[in-house]
Amino acid sequence: MITRKAETHNPSQTLRDSSQCVIMADEEQRELGAELARLQQEHRDLDAAIDALHQSPAPDLLRLQRLKKRKLQLRDRIAFIEDQITPDIIA
């Protein structure tokens, strides 16, 4: 016959673990918010650079294409982070 050691439930340990999860979640939210703000600023800067390049007499098409591609990558990352920050609400 195999005997198992009885597992003890420690409420203070559970409370401490859950409070650490909340702290980590808050810290993660702040980090995501900071990254989101940085990416949004870079997206706006790229928009201005693309516009300025369009206005130039002889735009560098390869550079323009690269800037637009980077802008699309930023848009995708911004959308991903916004989805992470926004809680899922079941209607």
C-alpha positions as a Markdown table, in Angstrom:
| # | Residue | x | y | z |
|---|---|---|---|---|
| 1 | Met | 0.0 | 0.0 | 0.0 |
| 2 | Ile | 1.3 | 3.4 | -0.9 |
| 3 | Thr | 0.7 | 6.2 | 1.5 |
| 4 | Arg | 0.8 | 9.9 | 0.5 |
| 5 | Lys | 1.9 | 12.7 | 2.6 |
| 6 | Ala | -1.1 | 15.0 | 3.3 |
| 7 | Glu | -0.8 | 18.3 | 1.6 |
| 8 | Thr | -1.4 | 21.2 | 3.8 |
| 9 | His | -3.1 | 24.4 | 2.6 |
| 10 | Asn | -1.5 | 27.5 | 3.8 |
| 11 | Pro | -3.8 | 30.5 | 3.3 |
| 12 | Ser | -1.1 | 33.1 | 3.9 |
| 13 | Gln | 1.0 | 31.5 | 1.2 |
| 14 | Thr | -1.9 | 31.6 | -1.2 |
| 15 | Leu | -2.5 | 35.3 | -0.4 |
| 16 | Arg | 1.2 | 36.1 | -0.9 |
| 17 | Asp | 1.2 | 34.3 | -4.2 |
| 18 | Ser | -1.9 | 36.1 | -5.5 |
| 19 | Ser | -0.5 | 39.5 | -4.4 |
| 20 | Gln | 2.7 | 38.8 | -6.3 |
| 21 | Cys | 0.6 | 38.0 | -9.4 |
| 22 | Val | -1.2 | 41.3 | -9.1 |
| 23 | Ile | 2.1 | 43.1 | -8.7 |
| 24 | Met | 3.6 | 41.4 | -11.7 |
| 25 | Ala | 0.4 | 42.1 | -13.7 |
| 26 | Asp | 0.6 | 45.8 | -12.8 |
| 27 | Glu | 4.3 | 45.9 | -13.7 |
| 28 | Glu | 3.6 | 44.2 | -16.9 |
| 29 | Gln | 0.8 | 46.6 | -17.7 |
| 30 | Arg | 3.2 | 49.6 | -17.1 |
| 31 | Glu | 5.8 | 48.0 | -19.3 |
| 32 | Leu | 3.3 | 47.4 | -22.1 |
| 33 | Gly | 2.0 | 50.9 | -21.8 |
| 34 | Ala | 5.5 | 52.4 | -22.0 |
| 35 | Glu | 6.3 | 50.2 | -25.1 |
| 36 | Leu | 2.9 | 51.2 | -26.6 |
| 37 | Ala | 3.7 | 54.9 | -26.2 |
| 38 | Arg | 7.2 | 54.5 | -27.7 |
| 39 | Leu | 5.8 | 52.5 | -30.7 |
| 40 | Gln | 3.1 | 55.0 | -31.3 |
| 41 | Gln | 5.6 | 57.9 | -31.3 |
| 42 | Glu | 7.9 | 56.0 | -33.7 |
| 43 | His | 4.8 | 55.3 | -35.9 |
| 44 | Arg | 4.0 | 59.1 | -36.0 |
| 45 | Asp | 7.7 | 59.9 | -36.7 |
| 46 | Leu | 7.7 | 57.4 | -39.6 |
| 47 | Asp | 4.5 | 59.0 | -40.9 |
| 48 | Ala | 6.1 | 62.4 | -40.9 |
| 49 | Ala | 9.3 | 61.0 | -42.6 |
| 50 | Ile | 7.2 | 59.3 | -45.3 |
| 51 | Asp | 5.3 | 62.5 | -45.9 |
| 52 | Ala | 8.5 | 64.5 | -46.2 |
| 53 | Leu | 10.0 | 62.0 | -48.5 |
| 54 | His | 6.9 | 62.1 | -50.7 |
| 55 | Gln | 7.2 | 65.9 | -50.9 |
| 56 | Ser | 10.9 | 65.8 | -52.0 |
| 57 | Pro | 11.6 | 66.4 | -55.7 |
| 58 | Ala | 13.1 | 63.0 | -56.3 |
| 59 | Pro | 12.0 | 60.6 | -53.6 |
| 60 | Asp | 14.2 | 57.6 | -52.9 |
| 61 | Leu | 11.7 | 54.8 | -53.6 |
| 62 | Leu | 13.6 | 52.1 | -51.9 |
| 63 | Arg | 13.9 | 54.1 | -48.7 |
| 64 | Leu | 10.2 | 55.0 | -49.0 |
| 65 | Gln | 9.3 | 51.3 | -49.3 |
| 66 | Arg | 11.4 | 50.4 | -46.3 |
| 67 | Leu | 9.8 | 53.1 | -44.2 |
| 68 | Lys | 6.3 | 52.0 | -45.1 |
| 69 | Lys | 7.2 | 48.4 | -44.3 |
| 70 | Arg | 8.5 | 49.4 | -40.9 |
| 71 | Lys | 5.4 | 51.5 | -40.3 |
| 72 | Leu | 3.2 | 48.4 | -41.0 |
| 73 | Gln | 5.3 | 46.3 | -38.6 |
| 74 | Leu | 4.8 | 49.0 | -35.9 |
| 75 | Arg | 1.0 | 49.1 | -36.6 |
| 76 | Asp | 0.8 | 45.3 | -36.1 |
| 77 | Arg | 2.8 | 45.4 | -32.9 |
| 78 | Ile | 0.7 | 48.3 | -31.6 |
| 79 | Ala | -2.5 | 46.4 | -32.3 |
| 80 | Phe | -1.0 | 43.3 | -30.5 |
| 81 | Ile | -0.1 | 45.4 | -27.4 |
| 82 | Glu | -3.5 | 47.1 | -27.3 |
| 83 | Asp | -5.1 | 43.7 | -27.4 |
| 84 | Gln | -3.0 | 42.6 | -24.4 |
| 85 | Ile | -3.8 | 45.7 | -22.4 |
| 86 | Thr | -7.6 | 45.7 | -23.2 |
| 87 | Pro | -9.4 | 43.2 | -21.0 |
| 88 | Asp | -11.6 | 40.6 | -22.7 |
| 89 | Ile | -15.2 | 41.6 | -22.1 |
| 90 | Ile | -17.9 | 39.0 | -23.0 |
| 91 | Ala | -21.0 | 40.9 | -24.1 |
